[in-house]
């Protein structure tokens, strides 16, 4: 059921992207700087691409920036989780060794109760 929904979603997304690409086939010019500033500085780099490529590149770039931003924001949480996991494993190992070291009752009250009756 989930697989069918996933395939349906991907098919719908593909149809939407194809429709977007077909509707925005016009060629646009992308420049690094405005035309006047580029001529003044001697840097008039420009490229002509279809508009749908500009739109898709903007969406992909936005997603990548968002993913990196979240990864950096959550670094502190990951670091805290790793420290807590290490501490928990150290404490589990210490409890295990303490349980193996104590063979009999070490408490005085338990020792009196477990003494044979006279």
Secondary structure, DSSP 8 states (H G I E B T S, - for coil): -HHHHHHHHHHHHHHHHHHHHHHT--EEEEESS-HHHHHHHT---EEEEEHHHHHHHHHHHHHHHHHHHHHHHTHHHHHHHHHHHHHHHHHHHHHHHHHHH--S--SHHHHHHHS---
